[in-house]
Amino acid sequence: MTVSKADRQRFSTITSKVRDRVPLDLDDGVFLYHYPDLLALGSLANEVREDRHGDRTYFNINFHINPTNVCVANCRFCSFARLEPGMPNAYTMSLDEIRGKLVERKDQPVTEIHIVSGLHHDQPFEWYLDTLRVLKEEKPSIHLKAFTAVEIHYFHERFAMSYEEVLTKLMEAGLGSMPGGGAEIFHPRARKKLCDDKATAEQWLQVHRTAHKLGLRTNSTMLYGTIETIEERVDHMLRLRDLQEETGGFQTFIPLSFHPDGNKMAKLPSPTGVDDLRTYAVSRLMLNNFDHIKAYWIMIGVKTAQIAQSFGVDDIDGTVQEEKIYHMAGADTPQVMTRNQLIRLIREAGRTAVERDTLYKVLWEDDGAKLPGIRVDASVPFSAARLPVIQ
């Protein structure tokens, strides 16, 4: 690896800005994406991560429900959606089926349910409200992180309500926070090619602005590895940073690695591990007003999620248990991790595992004691059909 004197000097200047807490600009971010010394970049991101969180890495005990994959949007990168009811593999869950997902896990210490769906043609708004209600009836303490900004915008258009009205009704039914999906890439050039028939970047940001005004904490994401440029990735981060400066309502940023199987962009390769790690590191350095950077192990794999903890990442999501969206796009990661497996993963990365709730309240912190069932038999495949006991 050869790094020119000019590049080293530029990196040194950026390092000084980071240490002086001066926000980086677009040119800085683009430079960091191209800087040859990946380990130096990771080390700087790790410095920021440890300044904020020490050696802590957060996780939670959660599971996913995707109530329907019927969707009016025709995103080129999506393998999950079915454009019409009745198409092969299209489904819409009944309220009893939705409740059953929680009943199946009644003996597990689950604290969060993550809910994301397609933009269904026909389901009434009451069905979405009842989705939250039946889960809250079954377990009042459960935190419901539900409905992306794209879904909220769709409800606004389809049911003729303002964003504030939609969110208020959902909050009354049990909504506790929002996931960050649907952001994809904000830049209009890329967004037009990727997903021009759903919420625009401005609409996505306005939904989150409204949620923050109402007191809802939300997450944020960026889909990378399709047809976007490096400049467009950094532009995306800067738009999120601007809104965070305005509202302070984002909890975490989650870079989402593109998976090509089963969609209209199947000829594109997936991002490499180097691109994954570089994106995490640049995100940590650009998003100076975000508390957390999350590596979603479902998308990048368990091993990369471990390494990412030294590239700016302080959160690796949770137990997940049943994920459809990325596995339908070819993700070959497990569909579930037990609590002990997550702790092992974090420990072996040299970090202290911290179990949190959705809003980052600490529930448990690792003291290094021996954990039951910590050994994982690699000869036994993970199975979504056999739900584990979350120890």
C-alpha positions as CSV (number, residue, x, y, z in Angstrom):
1,M,0.0,0.0,0.0
2,T,1.4,3.4,-1.1
3,V,0.1,6.6,0.5
4,S,1.4,9.8,-1.0
5,K,2.8,12.6,1.2
6,A,0.0,14.9,0.1
7,D,-2.6,12.3,1.2
8,R,-1.0,11.7,4.5
9,Q,-1.0,15.5,5.1
10,R,-4.6,15.7,4.2
11,F,-5.5,12.8,6.5
12,S,-3.6,14.5,9.3
13,T,-5.6,17.7,8.7
14,I,-8.8,15.7,8.9
15,T,-7.6,14.0,12.0
16,S,-7.1,17.4,13.7
17,K,-10.6,18.5,12.7
18,V,-12.0,15.3,14.2
19,R,-10.1,15.7,17.5
20,D,-11.1,19.4,17.7
21,R,-14.7,18.3,17.1
22,V,-15.0,20.3,13.8
23,P,-17.6,18.8,11.5
24,L,-16.2,17.3,8.3
25,D,-17.4,18.5,5.0
26,L,-18.3,16.8,1.7
27,D,-14.7,16.9,0.4
28,D,-13.4,15.4,3.6
29,G,-15.8,12.5,3.4
30,V,-15.0,11.8,-0.2
31,F,-11.3,11.9,0.5
32,L,-11.7,9.4,3.4
33,Y,-13.6,7.0,1.2
34,H,-10.6,7.0,-1.2
35,Y,-7.8,7.1,1.4
36,P,-5.7,4.0,0.9
37,D,-4.8,3.3,4.5
38,L,-7.9,1.5,5.7
39,L,-6.4,0.7,9.1
40,A,-5.5,4.3,9.8
41,L,-9.1,5.3,8.8
42,G,-10.5,2.6,11.1
43,S,-8.2,3.7,13.9
44,L,-9.5,7.3,13.7
45,A,-13.1,6.1,13.7
46,N,-12.4,3.8,16.6
47,E,-10.9,6.7,18.5
48,V,-14.2,8.6,18.2
49,R,-16.2,5.5,19.1
50,E,-14.1,4.9,22.2
51,D,-14.3,8.5,23.2
52,R,-18.1,8.2,23.2
53,H,-18.6,4.6,24.5
54,G,-15.3,3.2,25.7
55,D,-15.2,-0.5,25.0
56,R,-19.0,-1.0,25.2
57,T,-21.0,-2.6,22.4
58,Y,-24.7,-2.6,22.6
59,F,-27.3,-5.2,21.7
60,N,-30.9,-6.0,22.5
61,I,-33.4,-8.9,22.5
62,N,-35.8,-8.3,19.7
63,F,-37.5,-9.9,16.8
64,H,-39.0,-8.8,13.5
65,I,-42.5,-9.0,12.1
66,N,-43.1,-8.2,8.4
67,P,-46.9,-8.3,8.3
68,T,-47.2,-8.1,4.5
69,N,-44.9,-8.0,1.4
70,V,-47.6,-6.8,-0.9
71,C,-46.4,-3.4,-2.1
72,V,-47.3,-0.8,-4.7
73,A,-43.7,0.4,-5.0
74,N,-41.4,-1.2,-7.5
75,C,-37.9,-0.5,-6.1
76,R,-35.2,-2.0,-8.3
77,F,-33.1,-3.3,-5.4
78,C,-36.0,-5.0,-3.5
79,S,-36.4,-8.8,-3.4
80,F,-39.0,-8.8,-0.7
81,A,-42.0,-7.0,-2.3
82,R,-44.8,-8.5,-4.4
83,L,-46.6,-6.0,-6.6
84,E,-50.0,-7.5,-6.4
85,P,-52.0,-9.7,-3.9
86,G,-52.1,-13.2,-5.2
87,M,-48.7,-13.2,-6.8
88,P,-46.4,-16.1,-6.0
89,N,-45.0,-15.7,-2.5
90,A,-47.2,-12.7,-1.7
91,Y,-48.7,-12.8,1.8
92,T,-50.6,-10.7,4.3
93,M,-50.8,-11.8,7.9
94,S,-54.0,-11.9,9.9
95,L,-54.1,-10.2,13.3
96,D,-54.1,-13.6,14.9
97,E,-51.0,-14.5,13.1
98,I,-49.3,-11.3,14.1
99,R,-50.3,-11.9,17.7
100,G,-49.0,-15.4,17.4
101,K,-45.5,-14.2,16.6
102,L,-45.3,-12.8,20.1
103,V,-47.2,-15.6,21.8
104,E,-44.5,-18.0,20.4
105,R,-41.9,-16.1,22.3
106,K,-43.9,-15.5,25.5
107,D,-41.1,-17.2,27.6
108,Q,-38.3,-15.0,26.1
109,P,-37.2,-11.7,27.6
110,V,-37.9,-9.8,24.4
111,T,-38.0,-6.1,24.8
112,E,-38.6,-4.9,21.2
113,I,-40.5,-5.8,18.1
114,H,-39.3,-4.4,14.8
115,I,-42.2,-4.0,12.3
116,V,-41.8,-3.2,8.6
117,S,-44.2,-4.0,5.7
118,G,-44.8,-3.4,2.1
119,L,-47.1,-0.6,1.0
120,H,-50.3,-2.7,0.6
121,H,-52.9,-1.7,-1.9
122,D,-56.0,-2.5,0.1
123,Q,-55.4,-2.8,3.8
124,P,-57.3,-0.2,5.8
125,F,-55.5,2.1,8.3
126,E,-57.3,0.3,11.1
127,W,-55.4,-2.8,10.3
128,Y,-52.1,-1.1,11.0
129,L,-53.5,0.4,14.2
130,D,-54.7,-3.1,15.2
131,T,-51.3,-4.6,14.5
132,L,-49.9,-2.5,17.2
133,R,-52.9,-2.9,19.5
134,V,-52.9,-6.7,19.5
135,L,-49.2,-6.8,20.4
136,K,-49.6,-4.3,23.2
137,E,-52.6,-6.3,24.5
138,E,-50.5,-9.4,24.6
139,K,-47.5,-7.8,26.2
140,P,-48.0,-4.2,27.4
141,S,-44.3,-3.7,28.2
142,I,-43.1,-4.5,24.7
143,H,-41.6,-1.6,22.7
144,L,-42.9,-1.4,19.2
145,K,-40.4,0.1,16.7
146,A,-42.6,0.2,13.6
147,F,-43.3,1.7,10.2
148,T,-40.6,3.4,8.1
149,A,-41.0,7.0,6.9
150,V,-41.9,5.6,3.5
151,E,-44.9,3.8,5.1
152,I,-45.9,6.9,7.0
153,H,-45.8,8.9,3.8
154,Y,-47.9,6.3,2.1
155,F,-50.5,6.3,4.9
156,H,-50.5,10.1,4.6
157,E,-51.3,10.0,0.9
158,R,-53.7,7.0,0.9
159,F,-55.7,7.9,4.0
160,A,-55.7,11.7,3.5
161,M,-54.1,12.5,6.9
162,S,-51.1,14.7,7.7
163,Y,-47.9,13.2,8.9
164,E,-48.7,14.4,12.4
165,E,-52.1,12.9,12.4
166,V,-50.8,9.5,11.1
167,L,-48.1,9.4,13.7
168,T,-50.3,10.5,16.6
169,K,-52.9,7.8,15.9
170,L,-50.1,5.2,15.7
171,M,-48.6,6.4,18.9
172,E,-52.0,6.2,20.6
173,A,-52.2,2.5,19.4
174,G,-48.7,1.7,20.8
175,L,-46.0,3.0,18.5
176,G,-42.8,3.6,20.5
177,S,-40.2,4.6,17.9
178,M,-39.5,4.3,14.2
179,P,-37.0,2.3,12.2
180,G,-34.8,4.1,9.7
181,G,-35.7,2.1,6.5
182,G,-36.7,3.6,3.2
183,A,-33.9,6.2,3.1
184,E,-31.9,4.4,0.5
185,I,-29.9,7.2,-1.1
186,F,-31.2,10.7,-0.9
187,H,-29.5,12.2,-3.9
188,P,-32.1,12.7,-6.7
189,R,-30.0,11.2,-9.5
190,A,-29.6,7.8,-7.7
191,R,-33.0,7.9,-6.1
192,K,-34.8,8.4,-9.5
193,K,-33.1,5.2,-10.8
194,L,-33.6,3.2,-7.6
195,C,-37.1,4.0,-6.3
196,D,-38.8,6.9,-8.0
197,D,-42.3,5.7,-7.1
198,K,-42.1,6.1,-3.3
199,A,-41.4,8.9,-0.8
200,T,-38.7,11.4,-1.9
201,A,-35.7,12.3,0.2
202,E,-37.4,15.5,1.3
203,Q,-40.5,13.6,2.3
204,W,-38.5,11.0,4.2
205,L,-36.7,13.7,6.1
206,Q,-40.0,15.6,6.8
207,V,-41.6,12.5,8.3
208,H,-38.7,12.1,10.7
209,R,-38.7,15.8,11.5
210,T,-42.4,15.4,12.4
211,A,-41.7,12.3,14.5
212,H,-39.0,14.1,16.4
213,K,-41.3,17.0,17.0
214,L,-43.8,14.6,18.5
215,G,-41.2,13.1,20.8
216,L,-40.6,9.9,18.9
217,R,-37.0,8.7,18.6
218,T,-36.1,7.3,15.2
219,N,-33.3,5.5,13.5
220,S,-31.7,6.3,10.1
221,T,-30.2,4.2,7.3
222,M,-28.3,4.4,4.0
223,L,-28.4,1.7,1.3
224,Y,-25.0,1.5,-0.3
225,G,-23.4,-0.6,-3.0
226,T,-25.9,-0.1,-5.9
227,I,-25.5,2.7,-8.5
228,E,-24.7,5.6,-6.1
229,T,-21.5,7.5,-6.2
230,I,-19.2,8.1,-3.2
231,E,-20.2,11.8,-3.3
232,E,-23.9,10.7,-3.1
233,R,-23.1,8.6,0.0
234,V,-21.4,11.4,1.8
235,D,-24.2,13.8,0.7
236,H,-26.7,11.4,2.3
237,M,-24.8,11.5,5.6
238,L,-24.7,15.3,5.6
239,R,-28.4,15.6,5.1
240,L,-29.0,13.3,8.1
241,R,-26.5,15.3,10.1
242,D,-28.3,18.5,9.2
243,L,-31.6,17.2,10.5
244,Q,-30.0,15.8,13.6
245,E,-28.5,19.2,14.3
246,E,-32.1,20.6,13.9
247,T,-34.0,18.1,16.0
248,G,-31.6,15.7,17.9
249,G,-34.1,12.9,17.4
250,F,-32.0,10.3,15.6
251,Q,-30.7,7.5,17.8
252,T,-28.4,5.7,15.4
253,F,-27.2,5.4,11.9
254,I,-27.3,2.0,10.1
255,P,-25.4,1.5,6.8
256,L,-27.3,-1.2,4.8
257,S,-25.2,-3.3,2.4
258,F,-26.9,-4.1,-0.9
259,H,-27.8,-7.7,-1.6
260,P,-28.4,-8.5,-5.3
261,D,-30.3,-11.8,-5.4
262,G,-33.9,-11.9,-6.6
263,N,-34.2,-8.3,-7.7
264,K,-33.8,-6.1,-10.8
265,M,-30.2,-5.3,-9.9
266,A,-29.0,-8.9,-9.7
267,K,-26.1,-8.3,-12.1
268,L,-24.4,-6.0,-9.6
269,P,-21.9,-7.5,-7.1
270,S,-22.4,-7.0,-3.4
271,P,-20.2,-4.6,-1.6
272,T,-16.9,-6.0,-0.4
273,G,-15.8,-6.3,3.2
274,V,-13.4,-3.4,2.7
275,D,-16.3,-1.3,1.5
276,D,-18.4,-2.3,4.5
277,L,-15.7,-1.4,7.0
278,R,-14.8,1.9,5.2
279,T,-18.5,2.9,5.1
280,Y,-18.8,2.3,8.9
281,A,-15.6,4.3,9.6
282,V,-16.6,7.2,7.4
283,S,-20.1,7.3,8.9
284,R,-18.6,7.5,12.4
285,L,-16.4,10.4,11.4
286,M,-19.0,12.3,9.3
287,L,-21.9,11.9,11.8
288,N,-20.4,13.7,14.7
289,N,-23.8,14.5,16.2
290,F,-25.0,10.9,16.2
291,D,-24.6,8.9,19.4
292,H,-24.5,5.4,17.8
293,I,-23.4,3.6,14.6
294,K,-24.9,0.2,14.2
295,A,-23.6,-2.8,12.2
296,Y,-26.6,-4.9,11.2
297,W,-25.1,-8.4,11.4
298,I,-27.9,-9.8,9.3
299,M,-26.6,-7.9,6.3
300,I,-22.9,-7.9,6.6
301,G,-22.3,-11.2,8.5
302,V,-21.2,-12.0,12.0
303,K,-17.5,-11.9,11.3
304,T,-17.6,-8.5,9.7
305,A,-19.8,-7.2,12.5
306,Q,-17.1,-8.2,14.9
307,I,-14.4,-6.4,13.0
308,A,-16.7,-3.4,12.6
309,Q,-16.5,-2.8,16.3
310,S,-13.0,-1.5,15.7
311,F,-14.1,0.7,12.8
312,G,-16.5,3.1,14.6
313,V,-19.4,0.7,15.4
314,D,-20.8,0.5,18.9
315,D,-24.1,-1.5,18.3
316,I,-24.7,-4.8,16.5
317,D,-28.5,-4.8,16.7
318,G,-30.2,-7.8,18.4
319,T,-31.3,-11.3,18.3
320,V,-33.6,-10.6,15.3
321,Q,-35.0,-14.1,15.2
322,E,-37.0,-14.0,11.9
323,E,-35.9,-11.7,9.1
324,K,-37.4,-11.8,5.6
325,I,-36.4,-8.7,3.7
326,Y,-32.6,-9.3,3.3
327,H,-32.8,-13.1,3.3
328,M,-35.1,-12.9,0.3
329,A,-32.3,-10.9,-1.3
330,G,-29.8,-13.6,-0.8
331,A,-28.4,-12.9,2.7
332,D,-26.8,-16.1,3.9
333,T,-26.5,-15.0,7.6
334,P,-28.4,-16.8,10.3
335,Q,-31.9,-15.6,10.9
336,V,-31.4,-15.6,14.7
337,M,-28.6,-15.1,17.2
338,T,-29.2,-16.1,20.9
339,R,-28.3,-13.6,23.6
340,N,-25.3,-15.7,24.6
341,Q,-24.0,-15.9,21.0
342,L,-24.2,-12.1,20.7
343,I,-22.3,-11.8,24.0
344,R,-19.6,-14.2,22.7
345,L,-19.3,-12.3,19.5
346,I,-18.8,-9.0,21.4
347,R,-16.4,-10.5,23.9
348,E,-14.2,-12.0,21.3
349,A,-14.0,-8.6,19.6
350,G,-12.5,-7.3,22.9
351,R,-15.5,-5.3,23.8
352,T,-17.9,-5.3,26.8
353,A,-21.4,-6.4,25.9
354,V,-24.2,-4.2,27.0
355,E,-27.8,-5.2,26.7
356,R,-30.0,-2.2,26.1
357,D,-33.7,-1.5,25.4
358,T,-34.8,0.3,22.2
359,L,-34.1,3.7,23.7
360,Y,-30.6,2.7,24.9
361,K,-31.4,2.3,28.6
362,V,-28.9,-0.2,29.9
363,L,-30.5,-3.4,31.1
364,W,-27.4,-5.5,31.8
365,E,-23.6,-5.1,31.4
366,D,-21.2,-7.9,31.0
367,D,-19.0,-8.6,34.0
368,G,-17.0,-11.4,32.3
369,A,-18.8,-14.2,34.2
370,K,-19.1,-17.6,32.4
371,L,-22.3,-17.8,30.4
372,P,-24.3,-21.0,30.0
373,G,-24.4,-22.5,26.5
374,I,-21.7,-20.1,25.2
375,R,-20.1,-22.7,23.0
376,V,-21.6,-22.8,19.5
377,D,-21.6,-26.1,17.6
378,A,-20.7,-25.0,14.0
379,S,-22.0,-28.3,12.6
380,V,-25.6,-27.5,13.7
381,P,-27.2,-25.1,11.2
382,F,-29.2,-22.1,12.4
383,S,-32.9,-22.5,11.7
384,A,-35.7,-20.0,11.6
385,A,-38.2,-22.8,12.0
386,R,-36.8,-23.8,15.4
387,L,-37.0,-20.8,17.7
388,P,-34.2,-20.8,20.3
389,V,-34.5,-20.0,24.0
390,I,-33.0,-16.6,24.3
391,Q,-30.8,-17.1,27.3
